């Protein structure tokens, strides 16, 4: 691991932990103000990534990605400070909440492609390991941050969660500033018309990128519907309560973390996206026929592990794209990953209602198997070289 990447992770971990604590605090505040609007608050935070993601991918290719990320992190810190100030002064009303949520969403839409495109420069020639380590930090932060947010909100109030999160960005901004001495500047693509379209065409015309992107669209839409499919399976099929649903989500999260750690410790010498998709299909099929809650719990842990390995492998392949297009490639990745949820969730709900709560997992198995076929059938798919590096030919 390079010194630059170690510094990057050191700044990321506290920021991710505190950001997920803020997610809990925002949820609690929204439920207190008007529970019916929680879905809209979530939508406002994710909508900018769908609408602005492709354009911000172009921005990440035109400008220094480290500087863009530094600006985005500083902005997110200011938004968190705004949450804290409004909370402490009693001014965190619904309109203010929506404005701050929208600002957070816009900055996060810039942060994602800049971050994903910067990582290969911090740890060259090892995309599988860097993607896995980033995943470990994210999953650890999600788990720890959710617990911290729940505890701090209950004991001290949401204002302190927002204040702690605002302060966590200071270290991240300082480290990103220091990284300027360790990494060279990003390739600056000159401004030109139709650059969003050029990025999409580049992915379509590059078989080593096209197959992973299409597979991600299929798997992300129809297989990764956990927020809908898991609660319905646990409560309807096994007649269990909310506590059991929490255990099922914990099993998926634990499996995901284990999968990311495995890739980080033993990075594969070749891309393993196709085998991981096959494993995901198998595990989802087994969940669909699990006879007991305990059996389903164990299988869900394996679903989380295979999904984590598949996603890490896909990121590693995509980060091997031409650096001039990397911001646009990673913005497309983010749009597909986020944008698939509003489609796949309702489909899973309709299937569970019309057929059986196990039906969404059958569909998930079929979707993952389709992804495996797409990846296996790509003659020019990206493959890893030294320590998990990838080579993408156009």
Rosetta blueprint (number, residue, H / E / L):
1 X L
2 X L
3 X H
4 X H
5 X H
6 X H
7 X H
8 X H
9 X H
10 X H
11 X H
12 X H
13 X H
14 X H
15 X H
16 X H
17 X H
18 X H
19 X H
20 X H
21 X H
22 X H
23 X H
24 X H
25 X H
26 X H
27 X H
28 X H
29 X H
30 X H
31 X H
32 X H
33 X H
34 X H
35 X H
36 X H
37 X H
38 X H
39 X H
40 X H
41 X H
42 X H
43 X H
44 X H
45 X H
46 X H
47 X H
48 X H
49 X H
50 X H
51 X H
52 X H
53 X H
54 X H
55 X H
56 X H
57 X H
58 X H
59 X H
60 X H
61 X H
62 X H
63 X L
64 X L
65 X H
66 X H
67 X H
68 X H
69 X H
70 X H
71 X H
72 X H
73 X H
74 X H
75 X H
76 X H
77 X H
78 X H
79 X H
80 X H
81 X H
82 X H
83 X H
84 X H
85 X H
86 X H
87 X H
88 X H
89 X L
90 X L
91 X L
92 X L
93 X L
94 X H
95 X H
96 X H
97 X H
98 X H
99 X H
100 X H
101 X H
102 X H
103 X H
104 X H
105 X H
106 X H
107 X H
108 X H
109 X H
110 X H
111 X H
112 X H
113 X H
114 X H
115 X H
116 X H
117 X H
118 X H
119 X H
120 X H
121 X H
122 X H
123 X L
124 X L
125 X L
126 X L
127 X H
128 X H
129 X H
130 X H
131 X H
132 X H
133 X H
134 X H
135 X H
136 X H
137 X H
138 X H
139 X H
140 X H
141 X H
142 X H
143 X H
144 X H
145 X H
146 X H
147 X H
148 X H
149 X H
150 X H
151 X H
152 X H
153 X H
154 X H
155 X H
156 X L
157 X L
158 X H
159 X H
160 X H
161 X H
162 X H
163 X H
164 X H
165 X H
166 X H
167 X H
168 X H
169 X H
170 X H
171 X H
172 X H
173 X H
174 X H
175 X H
176 X H
177 X H
178 X H
179 X H
180 X H
181 X H
182 X L
183 X L
184 X L
185 X L
186 X L
187 X L
188 X L
189 X L
190 X L
191 X L
192 X L
193 X L
194 X L
195 X H
196 X H
197 X H
198 X H
199 X H
200 X H
201 X H
202 X H
203 X H
204 X H
205 X H
206 X L
207 X H
208 X H
209 X H
210 X H
211 X H
212 X H
213 X H
214 X H
215 X H
216 X H
217 X H
218 X H
219 X H
220 X H
221 X H
222 X H
223 X L
224 X L
225 X L
226 X H
227 X H
228 X H
229 X H
230 X H
231 X H
232 X H
233 X H
234 X H
235 X H
236 X H
237 X H
238 X L
239 X L
240 X L
241 X L
242 X H
243 X H
244 X H
245 X H
246 X H
247 X H
248 X H
249 X H
250 X H
251 X H
252 X H
253 X H
254 X H
255 X H
256 X H
257 X H
258 X H
259 X H
260 X H
261 X H
262 X H
263 X H
264 X H
265 X H
266 X L
267 X L
268 X L
269 X L
270 X L
271 X L
272 X L
273 X H
274 X H
275 X H
276 X H
277 X H
278 X H
279 X H
280 X H
281 X H
282 X H
283 X H
284 X H
285 X H
286 X H
287 X H
288 X H
289 X L
290 X L
291 X L
292 X L
293 X H
294 X H
295 X H
296 X H
297 X H
298 X H
299 X H
300 X H
301 X H
302 X H
303 X H
304 X H
305 X H
306 X H
307 X H
308 X H
309 X H
310 X H
311 X H
312 X H
313 X H
314 X H
315 X H
316 X H
317 X H
318 X H
319 X L
320 X L
321 X L
322 X L
323 X L
324 X L
325 X L
326 X H
327 X H
328 X H
329 X H
330 X H
331 X H
332 X H
333 X H
334 X H
335 X H
336 X H
337 X H
338 X H
339 X H
340 X L
341 X H
342 X H
343 X H
344 X H
345 X H
346 X H
347 X H
348 X H
349 X H
350 X H
351 X H
352 X H
353 X H
354 X H
355 X L
356 X L
357 X L
358 X L
359 X H
360 X H
361 X H
362 X H
363 X H
364 X H
365 X H
366 X H
367 X H
368 X H
369 X H
370 X H
371 X H
372 X H
373 X H
374 X H
375 X H
376 X H
377 X L
378 X L
379 X L
380 X L
381 X L
382 X L
383 X E
384 X E
385 X E
386 X H
387 X H
388 X H
389 X E
390 X E
391 X E
392 X L
393 X L
394 X L
